[in-house]
């Protein structure tokens, strides 16, 4: 009992003892963060400049004498207090990482595992010493302005699981050392400027789940070593590069893949059948390649597929009727191919379908949507530019959720169209019913009153009526309006004045007359304006020109404009294209021409009545095409033209320029077309260096003297076009896909207009001058030359045998010179040579054999009495000097003309290999397609999955 009492009595004493000495026994208070690491972080903060205001500045909480582990963006090890995460993503930071002080501070955080500097404004190179942060598991430098090469030292970060360098400006090749990162699961290098091939060492990254290389300049085939990634990879995006070859079949072994984006490359061949095994795939994009074959039916096995994009390839054949097996499909895009057959109506039975893109194919038959439900989720339907026949199906009225409808080029076969079918589609934002081939006049007032949300309207190629006296209450605010070729004969449509959101307006190819109203230039958002091919006579001066002007494209070509070029043009500082050709403008050029817009790429003033001299300064760093032909301009070419380093086309034909040959133009590195035809240029031409010149026409001037034997040595673009890649792209010369250069050229004895000029086309016309001496033997170097015209000069001596090397030559005119000797037998081997003219020379000897020579008319050899041989038809007796009575001569000339026609028919039948060049020379009448302009400024309506870009 006592013992218990004694024990109890000690308890209050103990509590008193503890209370009195509590400070000595308590755990001492301390900051978790190590002081030296806190100091390093604060000094790191001072290295960077944070742009104010910044709504998410985490460094505000970084205050000295406080626990850095509690700071925003900082995380520490809970046990030892070491900083293990530095997250400053989206912190408005400007600066560089390549200073020694910055790296030293980062190295003062020896246990740093996560470094996130994404979504800032960092610039400069990444220092190689970043590879010394050996504990890093996550390195995210995405969405900055880093440049230079990716340091190979990053391959030393053996613990790294995530590396994101996307959305920067890194160049050079992908370091093969990244293949050493054996623990890496996420590698993102998209949206840079990387070149070269995918290093095979990336196949060592067997734990990789996410690989994105999109939007670089990578080339070559996909290396077979990437087959090792099949066990874990779920996301593969290599879009927008220049990869080539066939799509490897081993990709079909990536059983966990959910996204595969191969779009916008140069892949060829067919979709591998192994893709049918990708059972987890939800997004497959292989559009914008060169894939061929029929629609890959193996893809119908991919029942989890949500988005299938195969557009803009070279697929042929028919769409499978059972496409509805893709029962979860939301987006189906296969436009821009060569598909034929009918539209499978089962496609519209897929309940989840929201987007269909089948435009720009060769699909035919009538439009049939089957038993489409009124509950359809379909929002975008693009069926335009196919070969569909018949009327608009009434079932389309059930698609009440449609916001985009493209039925352009639906051939109604001249029958009437009931547009009331569309009135139920009240959510329409974009409507394209251009070129319907209907007798029905479309009432523009009606359309504007029905669709209140309409943003884009295309009625091109239809008969459209508009009654300006009828006001439309609450009309839609249009952004894009295309009314080209709609038979308007009235004045400028007045309702456009209220369209303050207007960005693109095309009213070309009508008969609109009168003035272009001044208020048009007050539409501040307008950046595309096409008024060409009307009967406008003048411009009304704008009351107030909105500044800055947003107008990028303006064409007033082929009208009846008179007077001087309006001065307000000088205020359009954003113009990229200005085309005022084929009018009646007179007077001198405004002094601002050529320098009013720093972004001007094409200036076309041809076929007017402009006079005077060119301004001394025509300078626009981006100017690619200058065409002032067919005016009355005088004087000399201004030397300031050499400042336009991007100039590709210079055409000053049919003026009154009086100057010597502008050899100084050879300093223009991109010059490809030079036309000086029909002026008063004179004097000799000395040695020149036109490395990229492909078309030159200096005919009908007064050039004289001799040409050096090595004159054509440095005209290398005509030497090896097939080898330097120009021939492979098959594009036309022009600017930004909606302006194309044109010219007139003598070809095969005919003055022919090239409405568009293929990049592979080459021509040399020195005719109708006063050149003398021998034809330079170096002309044989121009192996890719298609047209050669040296007629109407005073060349002497023999025809160079080196002309036999001109293997692409199709037209040769050496007539009306003083050439002697034989026609080189080597010319008989030129299988493409469809036209030749050796007349009015002093040639002798055996005419070469070969089909091309035997099919020529007699006039090709006229006034060369010394020529003989089987290739000369017996009817060509006149070239041997025989004479006839006048009546006989008339009959003979008539027969000669008939023979020429027959001979040309024979040449056409026998000349199959020349058909490709014939394509380049034919008149190309292409109707305007608004997509060219829309694609230019990035407002393509084609659906993109944003997640595939990161």
Buried (B, 14 or more C-beta within 10 A) or exposed (E): EEEEEEEEEEEEEEEEEEEEEEEEEEEEEEBBBBEEBBBBBBBBBEBBEBEEEBEEBBBEEBEEEEBBBEBBBBBBBEEEBBBBBBBBBBBBBEBBBBEEEBBEBBBBBEBBBBBBBBBBBBBBBBBBBBBBBEBBBBBBBBBBBBBBBBBBBBBBBEBBBBBBBBBBBBBBBBBBBBBBBEBBBBBBBBBBEBBEBBBBBBBBBBBBBBBBBBBBEBBEBBBEBBBBBBEBBBBBBBBBBEBBEBBBEBBBBBBBBBBBBBBBBBBBEBBBEBBBBBEBBBBBBBBBBEBBEBBBBBBBBBEBBBBBBBBBBEBBBBBBEEBBBBEBBBBBBBBBBBBBBBBBBBBBBBEEBBBBBBBBBEBBBEBBBBEBBEEBBBBBBBBBBBEBBBBBBEBBBBBEBBBBBBBBBBBBEEEEBEBEBBEBBEBBBBBBBBBBBBEBBBBBBBBBBBBEEBBBBBBBBBBBBBEEEEEBEEBBBBBBBBBBBBBBEBBBBEBBBEBEBBBBBBBBBBEBBBEBBBBBBBBBBBBBBBBBBBBBBBBBEBEEBBEEBBBBBBBBBBBEBEEEBBEBBBBBBBBBBBBBBBBEBBEBBBEBBBBBBEEBBBBBBBBBEBBBBBBEBBBBEBBBBBBBBBBEBBEEBBEBBBBBEBBBBBBBBBBEBBBBBBEEBBEBEEBBBBBBBBBEBBBEBEEBEBBBBBBBBBBBBEBBBBBBBEBBBBBBBBBBBEEEEBBEEEEBBBBBBBBBBBBBBBBBBEEBEBBBBBBBBBBBBBBBBBBBBBBBBBBBBBBBBBBBBBBBBBBBBBBBBBBBBBEBBBBBBBBBBEBBBBBBBBBBBBBBBBBBBBBBBBBBBBBBBBBBBBBBBBBBBBBBBBBBEEBBBEEBEBBEEEEEEEEEEEEBEEEBEEBBEEBBEBBBEBBEEBEEBEEBBEEBEEEBBBBEBBBBBEBEBBBEBEEBBB
